[in-house]
């Protein structure tokens, strides 16, 4: 499969009624950064969103094991929400809390050190 040099991948989380999908969508290099996903989703010519390196988890399932696909197309009408995965709140809440606690501890230590 040829790479399109006019696009860049963005890791996203996509929510549908039944699934949570993590993967990459490819957006134009020439779009303003804060409009990339919006422009892609509002394109009247396209009815499907192409996702690469997709992981799908059923939202109502107790099984967190994702199904993986190299390529997936999702009908735009099925999408409830899309956002960059860099903005996702950690699913592993305990892990996130541990990281926050370590960060606060480090910050407190740095605040206690005397300047030269």
HELIX and SHEET records of a PDB file:
HELIX    1   1 UNK A   33  UNK A   35  5                                   3    
HELIX    2   2 UNK A   36  UNK A   41  1                                   6    
HELIX    3   3 UNK A   76  UNK A   78  5                                   3    
HELIX    4   4 UNK A   85  UNK A   87  5                                   3    
HELIX    5   5 UNK A   93  UNK A  112  1                                  20    
SHEET    1   A 5 UNK A  67  UNK A  75  0                                        
SHEET    2   A 5 UNK A  48  UNK A  58 -1                                        
SHEET    3   A 5 UNK A  19  UNK A  28 -1                                        
SHEET    4   A 5 UNK A   7  UNK A  16 -1                                        
SHEET    5   A 5 UNK A  79  UNK A  84 -1                                        
END                                                                             
